[in-house]
Amino acid sequence: MEVIARIRNDFPTKFGLPRQAGLAPSLRSKIVFEPAYRVPEALRGLEGFSHIWLIWGFSATSGTPTRPGSEFHWSPTVRPPRLGGNVRMGVFATRSPFRPNPIGLSSVRLEGIEDDGANGRVLIVSGADLMDGTPIYDIKPYLPGVDAHPEAADGFVGTHAQQLLEVELAPELAERLSPSQQSALREILAQDPRPAYHAAHPDPKRIYGFTYAGLEIHFTVEAGRLKAFG
């Protein structure tokens, strides 16, 4: 398959990323097409859709074909974070990146189509769960009449609803972020970026960190309250 585009946003690493699309609706990203696909006619009609599907590759996951020179392994069972990382489920019953084919599927909101100089026409989307530079293999319109199923059962996910954390941003950190970046960061932190096994066995003194918007974000969690600082 050909890489047709790459996503650009404030997340250079996968730690801290939303675990699913739509969990951080304030998180804006730009989709920049590869030179061979910067053809305006290819986007004709797309502006009429509010949401799109992104088909992409898990380029930062070790042990997959997307990492040149790596030995490919996959496991028939994985440990979903929603279950605390302690219970195994079949890989095809999860959205784990450790799959036979490292392909991701995300539904995101299309905020607009803009001219971006040498990059040509780019897509502005919100709510993506892709890190900066992730390769995109295809883009398709989301059709609510056939793609939405409000009556659908959500399996073990629905029976283990996640509790959001209360988030406190240190003033010196907040002032270095734009209002939209602050909103996105709060949504991301509220989902609890910690590994599932850490959340199940919390250490209030442990400091976690990741890079966001060019800043090193550090945080601690105690009694359902997350405190973030630079």
SULMO-V467518 format. One record per residue. N is the residue number from 0. RES is the residue in three letters. PHI is phi in whole degrees, -180 to 180 (NA if undefined). Layout:
{{N,RES,PHI} {N,RES,PHI}}
This chain:
{{0,MET,NA} {1,GLU,-92} {2,VAL,-77} {3,ILE,-97} {4,ALA,-162} {5,ARG,-135} {6,ILE,-92} {7,ARG,-128} {8,ASN,-159} {9,ASP,-90} {10,PHE,-114} {11,PRO,-78} {12,THR,-129} {13,LYS,-81} {14,PHE,-68} {15,GLY,99} {16,LEU,-62} {17,PRO,-57} {18,ARG,-77} {19,GLN,-145} {20,ALA,-65} {21,GLY,91} {22,LEU,-75} {23,ALA,-126} {24,PRO,-63} {25,SER,-82} {26,LEU,-76} {27,ARG,-93} {28,SER,-140} {29,LYS,-119} {30,ILE,-104} {31,VAL,-107} {32,PHE,-78} {33,GLU,-66} {34,PRO,-49} {35,ALA,-67} {36,TYR,-113} {37,ARG,-85} {38,VAL,-114} {39,PRO,-53} {40,GLU,-63} {41,ALA,-68} {42,LEU,-103} {43,ARG,-60} {44,GLY,94} {45,LEU,-68} {46,GLU,-64} {47,GLY,-84} {48,PHE,-106} {49,SER,-88} {50,HIS,-136} {51,ILE,-137} {52,TRP,-95} {53,LEU,-112} {54,ILE,-108} {55,TRP,-142} {56,GLY,-114} {57,PHE,-77} {58,SER,-75} {59,ALA,-106} {60,THR,-93} {61,SER,-71} {62,GLY,76} {63,THR,-126} {64,PRO,-61} {65,THR,-77} {66,ARG,-107} {67,PRO,-55} {68,GLY,85} {69,SER,-84} {70,GLU,-86} {71,PHE,-83} {72,HIS,-132} {73,TRP,-143} {74,SER,-122} {75,PRO,-70} {76,THR,-129} {77,VAL,-138} {78,ARG,-113} {79,PRO,-63} {80,PRO,-58} {81,ARG,-61} {82,LEU,-99} {83,GLY,80} {84,GLY,72} {85,ASN,-114} {86,VAL,-117} {87,ARG,-92} {88,MET,-129} {89,GLY,-62} {90,VAL,-58} {91,PHE,-79} {92,ALA,-101} {93,THR,-133} {94,ARG,-114} {95,SER,-59} {96,PRO,-76} {97,PHE,-88} {98,ARG,-125} {99,PRO,-57} {100,ASN,-121} {101,PRO,-78} {102,ILE,-116} {103,GLY,-110} {104,LEU,-135} {105,SER,-136} {106,SER,-101} {107,VAL,-131} {108,ARG,-83} {109,LEU,-89} {110,GLU,-83} {111,GLY,170} {112,ILE,-123} {113,GLU,-129} {114,ASP,-83} {115,ASP,-129} {116,GLY,58} {117,ALA,-65} {118,ASN,-80} {119,GLY,72} {120,ARG,-78} {121,VAL,-124} {122,LEU,-102} {123,ILE,-104} {124,VAL,-127} {125,SER,-130} {126,GLY,83} {127,ALA,-74} {128,ASP,-116} {129,LEU,-112} {130,MET,-81} {131,ASP,-56} {132,GLY,91} {133,THR,-59} {134,PRO,-74} {135,ILE,-113} {136,TYR,-99} {137,ASP,-163} {138,ILE,-134} {139,LYS,-135} {140,PRO,-71} {141,TYR,-84} {142,LEU,-112} {143,PRO,-60} {144,GLY,-68} {145,VAL,-122} {146,ASP,-89} {147,ALA,-93} {148,HIS,-135} {149,PRO,-59} {150,GLU,-88} {151,ALA,-65} {152,ALA,-82} {153,ASP,-112} {154,GLY,53} {155,PHE,-70} {156,VAL,-65} {157,GLY,-70} {158,THR,-90} {159,HIS,-131} {160,ALA,-63} {161,GLN,-83} {162,GLN,-90} {163,LEU,-76} {164,LEU,-87} {165,GLU,-81} {166,VAL,-113} {167,GLU,-124} {168,LEU,-96} {169,ALA,-63} {170,PRO,-53} {171,GLU,-68} {172,LEU,-80} {173,ALA,-59} {174,GLU,-72} {175,ARG,-94} {176,LEU,-117} {177,SER,-71} {178,PRO,-55} {179,SER,-69} {180,GLN,-68} {181,GLN,-61} {182,SER,-61} {183,ALA,-64} {184,LEU,-64} {185,ARG,-62} {186,GLU,-63} {187,ILE,-69} {188,LEU,-67} {189,ALA,-62} {190,GLN,-78} {191,ASP,69} {192,PRO,-72} {193,ARG,-60} {194,PRO,-55} {195,ALA,-58} {196,TYR,-71} {197,HIS,-74} {198,ALA,-65} {199,ALA,-73} {200,HIS,-130} {201,PRO,-68} {202,ASP,-125} {203,PRO,-62} {204,LYS,-92} {205,ARG,-75} {206,ILE,-106} {207,TYR,-106} {208,GLY,-158} {209,PHE,-158} {210,THR,-96} {211,TYR,-147} {212,ALA,54} {213,GLY,78} {214,LEU,-116} {215,GLU,-89} {216,ILE,-95} {217,HIS,-118} {218,PHE,-156} {219,THR,-127} {220,VAL,-133} {221,GLU,-148} {222,ALA,52} {223,GLY,76} {224,ARG,-121} {225,LEU,-104} {226,LYS,-113} {227,ALA,-111} {228,PHE,-148} {229,GLY,-84}}
